Amino acid sequence: MNRLIITGSDSAAGCLKQAKLADKVVVTWPQALAGPLPCDAETAEIFDPVFTSDLAPPERTFPRSWPTLAERQGSRPELGLKEVCRLFDTIDLWFDPVAESQLALVHLLDYLKGDADLTERMVLVHLDRRLGECTPDAAARLRPPRSAVDGRTVATASRSWSAWRQPTPTEFARLLEEDTSDFPALRPVILKLLEELPAADTALSATETSLLRFIDEGAGAYGDALGRYANSLWPTTYGFLESAALLEALCCAPQPALSSAPTLARAFTYAPDRFGAYFQTALSLSQLGRDLLERRADYADHNPIHRWWGGVELTNDHLWRWNAAAGSVVAPS
């Protein structure tokens, strides 16, 4: 019996490939945390053709126009995801228990909902850690719980993905009242994502508030704050690039919540001559930042807000919020 593994990150795919747990490992690359979500046509572009685990795509924006590894190497294009799946008897879904991967998982199953012949071959592998942080030997020794994908599983995934795509967060919040036990990591992810809506009192997301708190507690530079976020709040909602963008926005807003050295690079870069300087840039709370931490100020009263949360385009005039104490969304006033 031949086996295919589908996973949601390049680091996980590389680990699984080296662990030799399947005949083939492929990685899907939907990015559902930053920017507008893909339409149906762009979803087809994401999943057809698939990406191998060997190289990450060069950017993370929709619409996708990434070449496959085979195309980069000048060989024939790879098969689409559905065609690849049909070549295997068993398909294991290894997705990390973090927001981006869980959204990728429900997106994948929603895409395949009309192909019962494929979904019936699938098995969910329920992870409690990031595979990219495991050595191949450790991954090979893992014995995580597994469950077969059935009609109920696919229906739950489709409802979850549909709710994430809506122009308001109300349907997504209702998922907390539904049975999502087929996906043990999904409910914590739903709650964490809701906490990334602007807070009812400060208009800061949970990640923005945490970054300010880490700086107030002594994380005196970009790299320190991002490192504490990554290591202290596992599983984090956002990855490295998303959290770096939020931190930079707090520093570069018209009325910044953070003060930094004037040499701060205004756009994050991997350029070798700027990367180190960027991460060593000193940061401190501005007066607004202190007021926000003490919940005496509302960020939206001082700065423009424009970002995407699922299918919701958040702006000052269309600012859905999350009331953590009440556990409910707050509509724009």
C-alpha positions in Angstrom: 0.0 0.0 0.0 1.6 3.3 -1.1 1.2 6.4 1.1 1.1 10.1 0.5 1.6 12.8 3.2 0.1 16.2 2.7 1.3 18.9 5.1 1.0 22.7 5.4 4.5 24.1 5.8 7.9 23.6 4.2 9.6 22.9 7.4 7.2 20.1 8.3 7.5 18.7 4.8 11.2 18.6 5.0 11.1 16.8 8.3 8.6 14.2 7.1 10.5 13.6 3.9 13.7 12.9 5.8 11.9 10.7 8.3 10.8 8.5 5.3 7.2 8.1 6.6 5.6 8.0 3.2 6.3 7.4 -0.5 5.8 11.1 -1.2 5.4 14.3 0.7 3.7 17.4 -0.7 3.1 20.7 0.9 0.2 23.1 0.2 0.8 26.8 0.5 -2.4 28.6 1.2 -1.7 31.7 3.3 -4.9 32.7 5.1 -3.7 34.9 7.8 -2.5 38.1 6.0 -4.1 39.9 3.1 -7.4 39.2 1.3 -8.4 35.5 1.0 -8.3 33.7 -2.3 -11.4 33.4 -4.4 -12.4 30.0 -5.9 -10.3 30.6 -9.0 -7.2 31.4 -6.9 -7.9 28.4 -4.7 -7.6 26.2 -7.8 -4.3 28.0 -8.6 -3.0 27.2 -5.1 -3.7 23.5 -5.3 -3.0 22.9 -9.0 -0.1 22.2 -9.4 1.1 21.3 -5.9 4.4 22.4 -4.5 7.0 19.8 -3.4 8.7 20.1 0.0 12.1 21.1 -1.5 11.6 24.9 -2.0 9.4 27.5 -0.5 7.5 29.9 -2.8 9.2 33.3 -3.2 6.3 35.4 -1.8 3.1 35.1 0.2 0.4 37.1 -1.5 -2.7 36.4 -3.6 -3.2 35.8 -6.4 -0.4 33.2 -6.7 1.8 32.9 -9.7 4.5 30.7 -8.2 6.3 28.2 -10.5 6.5 24.7 -9.2 9.9 23.1 -8.4 9.7 21.1 -11.6 9.2 24.3 -13.6 12.1 26.0 -11.9 14.3 23.0 -12.8 13.1 23.1 -16.5 11.4 19.8 -16.4 7.7 19.0 -17.0 5.1 20.6 -14.8 3.9 18.6 -11.8 0.5 17.1 -11.5 -2.3 18.9 -9.7 -3.1 17.9 -6.1 -6.1 15.8 -7.0 -4.1 13.9 -9.7 -1.3 13.3 -7.2 -3.8 12.0 -4.6 -5.3 9.5 -7.0 -1.9 7.8 -7.3 -1.9 6.7 -3.7 -3.9 4.3 -1.6 -3.6 6.2 1.7 -3.3 9.9 2.3 -2.1 11.2 5.7 -2.8 14.8 6.6 0.0 16.1 8.9 -0.9 19.7 9.8 0.7 21.6 12.8 -1.7 22.6 15.6 -1.3 26.3 14.8 -3.5 28.8 13.1 -2.0 29.0 9.6 -1.8 25.2 9.3 -5.3 24.5 10.7 -6.7 27.0 8.3 -4.7 25.4 5.5 -6.2 22.0 6.5 -9.8 23.1 6.5 -9.2 25.0 3.2 -7.8 21.8 1.7 -10.7 19.6 2.8 -13.2 22.2 1.6 -11.5 22.2 -1.8 -11.8 18.4 -2.0 -15.3 18.1 -0.6 -16.7 17.0 -3.9 -14.2 14.2 -4.3 -15.4 11.5 -1.9 -13.1 9.0 -3.6 -10.2 11.0 -2.4 -11.3 12.1 1.0 -12.2 8.5 1.9 -8.5 7.6 1.5 -7.5 10.4 4.0 -6.5 10.1 7.6 -6.1 13.0 10.0 -2.9 12.9 12.1 -3.5 14.9 15.2 -0.3 16.7 16.2 0.5 18.5 19.5 3.7 20.2 18.3 5.3 21.8 15.2 6.9 19.2 13.0 9.5 21.7 11.8 10.9 21.7 15.4 11.4 17.9 15.4 14.4 16.1 14.1 13.6 13.5 11.4 14.4 10.7 13.9 12.0 12.2 16.5 9.3 12.6 13.8 9.7 8.9 12.8 9.1 7.9 16.5 5.9 10.0 16.8 2.7 8.0 17.3 0.1 10.8 17.3 -3.6 9.9 17.3 -5.2 9.4 14.0 -8.8 9.4 12.7 -10.4 8.7 9.3 -11.8 11.5 7.3 -15.5 11.0 6.7 -18.4 13.1 5.5 -18.8 14.8 8.9 -15.1 15.8 8.9 -15.4 17.3 5.5 -18.6 19.2 6.4 -17.0 20.6 9.6 -14.0 21.8 7.5 -16.2 23.4 4.9 -18.2 25.2 7.5 -15.1 26.5 9.2 -13.5 27.7 6.0 -16.7 29.3 4.9 -17.0 31.1 8.2 -13.4 32.4 7.9 -14.2 33.8 4.5 -17.3 35.8 5.6 -17.1 39.7 5.5 -18.1 39.7 9.2 -16.7 37.6 12.1 -20.0 36.6 13.6 -20.3 33.2 11.8 -16.7 32.4 12.7 -17.4 33.2 16.4 -20.4 30.8 16.3 -18.0 27.9 15.6 -17.2 28.0 19.3 -20.7 26.7 19.9 -20.4 23.9 17.4 -18.8 20.5 17.6 -15.4 20.7 16.0 -14.0 17.7 17.8 -12.9 16.0 14.5 -10.2 18.7 14.6 -8.8 18.8 18.2 -6.6 21.7 17.4 -9.2 23.8 15.7 -11.2 25.2 18.6 -8.1 26.7 20.3 -7.2 28.2 17.0 -10.6 29.7 16.5 -10.4 31.4 19.9 -6.9 32.7 19.3 -8.0 34.1 15.9 -10.9 35.9 17.5 -8.5 37.4 20.0 -6.7 38.9 17.0 -9.6 41.1 16.2 -9.2 44.6 17.7 -10.0 44.6 21.4 -13.2 46.2 22.5 -11.4 48.7 24.7 -8.0 49.4 23.0 -8.4 48.3 19.3 -5.2 46.3 19.7 -5.0 42.6 18.7 -3.8 40.0 21.2 -0.5 39.8 19.4 0.0 43.6 19.4 -0.8 43.8 23.1 1.7 41.0 23.8 4.4 42.7 21.8 3.9 45.9 23.8 4.0 44.0 27.1 7.2 42.2 26.2 8.9 45.5 25.4 7.6 47.0 28.6 9.0 44.0 30.5 12.5 44.6 29.0 12.6 43.3 25.4 14.6 46.3 24.2 14.9 45.5 20.5 12.9 44.1 17.6 14.6 40.8 17.8 14.1 40.5 21.5 10.3 41.2 21.3 9.8 38.8 18.4 11.8 36.1 20.1 9.7 36.4 23.3 6.5 36.3 21.2 7.6 33.1 19.4 8.9 31.4 22.6 6.5 32.5 25.3 3.1 32.1 23.7 3.2 28.8 21.9 1.3 28.0 19.9 1.5 31.6 18.5 -1.2 32.8 16.2 1.1 34.5 13.7 4.3 33.4 12.2 7.5 35.4 12.1 6.7 37.6 9.1 3.2 38.5 10.3 4.3 39.3 13.9 7.2 41.4 12.5 4.8 43.4 10.3 2.6 44.1 13.3 5.5 45.2 15.4 6.8 47.5 12.7 3.3 49.0 12.3 3.1 49.9 16.0 6.4 51.7 15.6 5.8 53.4 12.3 2.2 54.6 12.8 1.4 58.4 12.6 1.1 58.3 16.4 3.4 55.3 17.3 2.9 53.1 20.3 6.6 52.5 20.2 9.7 54.7 19.9 12.7 53.5 18.0 16.0 54.7 16.8 15.7 57.0 13.7 17.8 54.5 11.7 14.9 51.9 11.7 14.4 50.3 8.3 10.8 51.0 7.4 10.3 47.7 5.6 11.4 44.3 6.9 14.1 42.8 4.8 16.3 39.7 4.7 19.1 41.7 3.1 22.3 40.7 4.9 23.5 44.3 5.3 20.2 45.4 7.0 18.9 42.3 8.7 21.1 42.5 11.8 20.6 46.2 12.2 16.9 45.9 11.9 16.7 43.3 14.7 19.0 45.2 17.0 17.0 48.4 16.6 16.2 49.7 20.2 12.5 50.0 21.1 10.7 51.6 24.0 7.0 52.4 24.7 5.8 55.8 23.7 3.2 57.5 26.0 0.5 56.1 23.7 2.0 52.7 24.1 1.8 53.0 27.9 -1.7 54.3 27.8 -2.7 51.3 25.6 -1.1 48.8 28.0 -3.0 50.4 30.9 -6.2 50.4 28.8 -6.5 54.2 28.9 -6.4 54.7 25.2 -8.0 53.4 22.0 -5.5 52.9 19.1 -8.2 53.6 16.5 -8.7 57.1 17.9 -5.1 57.9 17.1 -4.1 55.9 14.0 -5.6 54.5 10.8 -6.3 50.8 10.9 -6.4 48.7 7.7 -5.8 45.0 7.7 -7.5 41.8 6.8 -8.8 39.2 9.3 -10.1 36.3 7.3 -12.7 37.8 4.9 -13.2 40.9 7.1 -11.5 44.0 5.9 -10.9 46.0 9.1 -10.8 49.7 8.8 -11.6 52.5 11.3 -15.0 52.8 9.7 -15.6 49.1 9.7 -13.9 48.0 12.9 -15.3 44.7 14.2 -13.9 44.1 17.7 -13.6 41.2 20.2 -14.9 41.5 23.8 -12.8 38.9 25.6 -14.6 39.2 28.9 -18.0 38.6 27.2 -16.6 36.1 24.7 -18.4 37.9 21.8 -17.8 40.0 18.8 -18.7 43.7 18.8 -20.1 45.2 15.6 -18.9 48.6 14.3 -20.6 51.5 16.0 
